[in-house]
Amino acid sequence: MQFPDNLRYTKDHEWIKVEGNIATIGVTDFAQRELGDIVFVDVNTVGKALKANEIFGSVEAVKTVSDLYLPVDGTITEVNSALEGNPEYVNQDPYGQGWMIKMELANPADVDALMDAAAYEQSVG
């Protein structure tokens, strides 16, 4: 399993990559393996300002549906439209083509409170 060092992680298995005041968010390699084959990604929160731990969408796998939780406060600015026709990107490349949303951060410093790669790897054991 991969745990890129340049990302931060949540207990709910989302990752976040920050570039300036914009963050890209997706689910971790661990999460996609636990979910199995992903068949649909549902995010309809573009333009909405949400708080950390609020649901920004859901992901549907063959056997389950799982909510997606925002790691930090911010406004959703973009959804990965490629997932509409290719939800399998989440399984194939969770940290690349499988990203889910981009958001404008309310407070970039909030990201520092999330787990680094070593802490996340230890949490999933």
N, C-alpha and C positions, 0 to 999 in steps of 0.2 A: 504494500500500500504506500501511496505517496502522501507526504505532508510537507509541501513547499515552505521553506523558511521565510519567504517574503510575504506570507499571508498571516492573518489572524483568524482565530477559530472560536466558535461558540459551543456551549454544551449541547445545543440542539443540532449540531453537525452542519452548520453553515460556515462558509469561509468568506473573508472580505479582503479585498486588495484596494489600497488607497493610493490615488494619484492626485495630489493637490487636494481639492475639496470634493472630488468625485470618487465614489467607491463602486467597485464591481463586486457582486455577490453571487454565490452559487452554493451547491451542496458538496460536501467533501467526498473523497474517494471512499471512505468508510461508509458514508450514508448511502451512496449509490449501490454499493455492494450489498448492504443490508436490505435495501428496497427491492433489488432485483431489476428485471427489465422494465425500464420506464417507458410508458406508452403515451403520456400526456402531461404537459406542464401548463398550469392555469395561473396566470398572473393578470389581474385586471385592476391594478392599483396605480397605474401611471398617473402622475400629477398629484398624487395624494401625499400629504405629510403624515408620517407615522412615527410612533415611538418605538424604542427598542423593545423587543419581545412581542410586538404586535404581528399578526399574521399578514404577510404580503401576497400570499398565493398558496398553491398546493401543487403537489406532484403525484401523479397516479402511476402506480406500477401494476403489473399483472395481478398481484394478489392484495394490494392495499392502496390507500390514499393517505398521504402525509402532508400536514400543514408545513408551510415555510415561514420561519420567524425572522424578522428584521434584527440584525445584530446591534444596531445603534439607531438613534433618532435621525430622521432625514426625510427628504422628499424623493419619491421614485421618479426618475426622469426617463428611463428607457427600459424596454423589455427586449430580450434576445429573440427577435422574430424568427431566427433560423430554427428555434426549437419547435415552432408550430408544425412544421413538416418533418422535423428530424429530432424528436424527443430523445432518441437513442444517443445523441451527442452527450447527454448528461452521464450516461454509462461509459461511453468511449473516451471522453476527454473532459472530466468534471471541472478541471481548472483552466481549460482553454475554451474550445467551442461550446462547451456545456454551461457556460455562465448563464445566469438567469436575469438579473437586473442590474441597472446602474442607478445610483442615487446621489443626490447632493447632500453632503453631511451637514447636520445642524451644528455639530461640534466635533471636529476631527480628533481632538484629544480623547474622546470617548473610546476610540479604537484601541488605545493603549491598555484599557482594562480587560480586553479580550485575551484569550489564551494564545501563546506563541506555539510554534510547531511542536516543540518538545513537550509542552504541557498537554497539548491536545492528543499527541500520540500516546502519552502516558494515560490519559483519561479513557481512551478506547482500548487500551491494553493489548 
